[in-house]
Amino acid sequence: MNEPKECTDITRRFFEALDMLKAQKRMRGMQSFTREYGENYWNFCTCRKEFQRIKQEWLTYLVRDYDVSAEWLLTGEGGMFTKKIIPRSTYPYSQRQKKSQNDTD
């Protein structure tokens, strides 16, 4: 089935954002994403492979939980993220930093 160009563009940006989140180690991968949100992994992979129309709620998960820009996802305008991204291992109050600070006190 041929999808409108706008749909394939949104699908491409959605999976581009997932790849970036994985590269930033904010997400393990597609299987982790599908498991977390109760989605079918194989259907998810088919959407990626064939640039099929994705579920609207998938966009919501990225915007709500990962600070991906809704404007960027829908239109391609602006930056991919709404905030400056900080890797989890360097969060100001991560367990690793607390432990190392206590060791030096």
Phi and psi restraints in degrees (value plus and minus 20) as a CYANA .aco file:
   2 ASN   PHI    -107.9   -67.9
   2 ASN   PSI     102.0   142.0
   3 GLU   PHI    -110.9   -70.9
   3 GLU   PSI     132.5   172.5
   4 PRO   PHI     -80.2   -40.2
   4 PRO   PSI     130.3   170.3
   5 LYS   PHI     -75.0   -35.0
   5 LYS   PSI     -59.1   -19.1
   6 GLU   PHI     -79.8   -39.8
   6 GLU   PSI     -59.2   -19.2
   7 CYS   PHI     -87.3   -47.3
   7 CYS   PSI     -63.9   -23.9
   8 THR   PHI     -88.0   -48.0
   8 THR   PSI     -52.0   -12.0
   9 ASP   PHI     -85.7   -45.7
   9 ASP   PSI     -63.0   -23.0
  10 ILE   PHI     -84.6   -44.6
  10 ILE   PSI     -63.0   -23.0
  11 THR   PHI     -80.5   -40.5
  11 THR   PSI     -64.5   -24.5
  12 ARG   PHI     -81.5   -41.5
  12 ARG   PSI     -65.2   -25.2
  13 ARG   PHI     -86.0   -46.0
  13 ARG   PSI     -58.0   -18.0
  14 PHE   PHI     -77.5   -37.5
  14 PHE   PSI     -70.3   -30.3
  15 PHE   PHI     -92.8   -52.8
  15 PHE   PSI     -48.1    -8.1
  16 GLU   PHI     -84.0   -44.0
  16 GLU   PSI     -61.7   -21.7
  17 ALA   PHI     -84.5   -44.5
  17 ALA   PSI     -61.8   -21.8
  18 LEU   PHI     -80.2   -40.2
  18 LEU   PSI     -63.0   -23.0
  19 ASP   PHI     -82.1   -42.1
  19 ASP   PSI     -59.6   -19.6
  20 MET   PHI     -87.4   -47.4
  20 MET   PSI     -62.0   -22.0
  21 LEU   PHI     -81.8   -41.8
  21 LEU   PSI     -57.8   -17.8
  22 LYS   PHI     -87.2   -47.2
  22 LYS   PSI     -64.0   -24.0
  23 ALA   PHI     -82.1   -42.1
  23 ALA   PSI     -53.9   -13.9
  24 GLN   PHI    -102.7   -62.7
  24 GLN   PSI     -20.4    19.6
  25 LYS   PHI      42.5    82.5
  25 LYS   PSI       9.3    49.3
  26 ARG   PHI    -111.1   -71.1
  26 ARG   PSI     -31.8     8.2
  27 MET   PHI    -169.1  -129.1
  27 MET   PSI     124.7   164.7
  28 ARG   PHI     -95.9   -55.9
  28 ARG   PSI     -59.2   -19.2
  29 GLY   PHI     144.2   184.2
  29 GLY   PSI    -190.5  -150.5
  30 MET   PHI     -84.1   -44.1
  30 MET   PSI     -59.6   -19.6
  31 GLN   PHI     -85.9   -45.9
  31 GLN   PSI     -57.5   -17.5
  32 SER   PHI     -83.5   -43.5
  32 SER   PSI     -62.0   -22.0
  33 PHE   PHI     -81.5   -41.5
  33 PHE   PSI     -68.8   -28.8
  34 THR   PHI     -86.1   -46.1
  34 THR   PSI     -57.4   -17.4
  35 ARG   PHI     -85.9   -45.9
  35 ARG   PSI     -64.5   -24.5
  36 GLU   PHI     -81.5   -41.5
  36 GLU   PSI     -56.2   -16.2
  37 TYR   PHI    -126.6   -86.6
  37 TYR   PSI      -9.7    30.3
  38 GLY   PHI      47.4    87.4
  38 GLY   PSI      15.8    55.8
  39 GLU   PHI    -122.8   -82.8
  39 GLU   PSI     137.7   177.7
  40 ASN   PHI     -99.6   -59.6
  40 ASN   PSI      99.9   139.9
  41 TYR   PHI     -80.3   -40.3
  41 TYR   PSI     -63.8   -23.8
  42 TRP   PHI     -88.8   -48.8
  42 TRP   PSI     -59.0   -19.0
  43 ASN   PHI     -83.7   -43.7
  43 ASN   PSI     -59.7   -19.7
  44 PHE   PHI     -80.4   -40.4
  44 PHE   PSI     -66.5   -26.5
  45 CYS   PHI     -84.6   -44.6
  45 CYS   PSI     -56.9   -16.9
  46 THR   PHI     -84.4   -44.4
  46 THR   PSI     -60.7   -20.7
  47 CYS   PHI     -78.9   -38.9
  47 CYS   PSI     -61.3   -21.3
  48 ARG   PHI     -88.4   -48.4
  48 ARG   PSI     -68.0   -28.0
  49 LYS   PHI     -85.1   -45.1
  49 LYS   PSI     -60.1   -20.1
  50 GLU   PHI    -124.9   -84.9
  50 GLU   PSI     -11.6    28.4
  51 PHE   PHI      29.0    69.0
  51 PHE   PSI      26.7    66.7
  52 GLN   PHI    -101.3   -61.3
  52 GLN   PSI     142.4   182.4
  53 ARG   PHI     -80.5   -40.5
  53 ARG   PSI     112.3   152.3
  54 ILE   PHI    -118.1   -78.1
  54 ILE   PSI     144.9   184.9
  55 LYS   PHI     -90.9   -50.9
  55 LYS   PSI     121.8   161.8
  56 GLN   PHI     -80.3   -40.3
  56 GLN   PSI     -56.9   -16.9
  57 GLU   PHI     -85.3   -45.3
  57 GLU   PSI     -45.4    -5.4
  58 TRP   PHI     -81.5   -41.5
  58 TRP   PSI     -58.0   -18.0
  59 LEU   PHI     -84.3   -44.3
  59 LEU   PSI     -61.6   -21.6
  60 THR   PHI     -79.8   -39.8
  60 THR   PSI     -60.9   -20.9
  61 TYR   PHI     -80.2   -40.2
  61 TYR   PSI     -63.1   -23.1
  62 LEU   PHI     -87.6   -47.6
  62 LEU   PSI     -61.1   -21.1
  63 VAL   PHI     -88.2   -48.2
  63 VAL   PSI     -67.6   -27.6
  64 ARG   PHI     -92.8   -52.8
  64 ARG   PSI     -63.7   -23.7
  65 ASP   PHI    -120.7   -80.7
  65 ASP   PSI     -36.0     4.0
  66 TYR   PHI    -149.3  -109.3
  66 TYR   PSI     -10.3    29.7
  67 ASP   PHI      37.9    77.9
  67 ASP   PSI      11.0    51.0
  68 VAL   PHI     -98.0   -58.0
  68 VAL   PSI     119.3   159.3
  69 SER   PHI     -90.7   -50.7
  69 SER   PSI     104.3   144.3
  70 ALA   PHI     -84.3   -44.3
  70 ALA   PSI     -58.8   -18.8
  71 GLU   PHI     -81.6   -41.6
  71 GLU   PSI     -64.6   -24.6
  72 TRP   PHI     -84.3   -44.3
  72 TRP   PSI     -64.3   -24.3
  73 LEU   PHI     -79.4   -39.4
  73 LEU   PSI     -63.5   -23.5
  74 LEU   PHI    -102.7   -62.7
  74 LEU   PSI     -55.9   -15.9
  75 THR   PHI    -138.0   -98.0
  75 THR   PSI     -39.4     0.6
  76 GLY   PHI      63.5   103.5
  76 GLY   PSI     -16.4    23.6
  77 GLU   PHI    -110.4   -70.4
  77 GLU   PSI     122.4   162.4
  78 GLY   PHI      62.1   102.1
  78 GLY   PSI    -186.9  -146.9
  79 GLY   PHI    -106.4   -66.4
  79 GLY   PSI     142.0   182.0
  80 MET   PHI     -88.0   -48.0
  80 MET   PSI     -54.3   -14.3
  81 PHE   PHI    -136.5   -96.5
  81 PHE   PSI     135.4   175.4
  82 THR   PHI    -109.5   -69.5
  82 THR   PSI     -39.7     0.3
  83 LYS   PHI    -150.5  -110.5
  83 LYS   PSI     145.7   185.7
  84 LYS   PHI     -88.7   -48.7
  84 LYS   PSI     110.7   150.7
  85 ILE   PHI    -109.3   -69.3
  85 ILE   PSI     108.8   148.8
  86 ILE   PHI    -136.7   -96.7
  86 ILE   PSI     102.7   142.7
  87 PRO   PHI     -76.6   -36.6
  87 PRO   PSI     123.0   163.0
  88 ARG   PHI     -74.0   -34.0
  88 ARG   PSI     -56.7   -16.7
  89 SER   PHI     -86.6   -46.6
  89 SER   PSI     -35.2     4.8
  90 THR   PHI    -133.4   -93.4
  90 THR   PSI      -5.7    34.3
  91 TYR   PHI     -75.5   -35.5
  91 TYR   PSI     122.7   162.7
  92 PRO   PHI     -74.3   -34.3
  92 PRO   PSI     -51.6   -11.6
  93 TYR   PHI    -139.5   -99.5
  93 TYR   PSI      15.6    55.6
  94 SER   PHI     -89.4   -49.4
  94 SER   PSI     135.1   175.1
  95 GLN   PHI     -79.4   -39.4
  95 GLN   PSI     -58.2   -18.2
  96 ARG   PHI     -82.3   -42.3
  96 ARG   PSI     -63.9   -23.9
  97 GLN   PHI     -90.2   -50.2
  97 GLN   PSI     -58.0   -18.0
  98 LYS   PHI     -79.6   -39.6
  98 LYS   PSI     -64.6   -24.6
  99 LYS   PHI     -83.6   -43.6
  99 LYS   PSI     -64.9   -24.9
 100 SER   PHI     -88.4   -48.4
 100 SER   PSI     -51.9   -11.9
 101 GLN   PHI     -88.9   -48.9
 101 GLN   PSI     -58.6   -18.6
 102 ASN   PHI     -88.2   -48.2
 102 ASN   PSI     -52.0   -12.0
 103 ASP   PHI     -87.1   -47.1
 103 ASP   PSI     -48.5    -8.5
 104 THR   PHI    -111.9   -71.9
 104 THR   PSI     -31.3     8.7
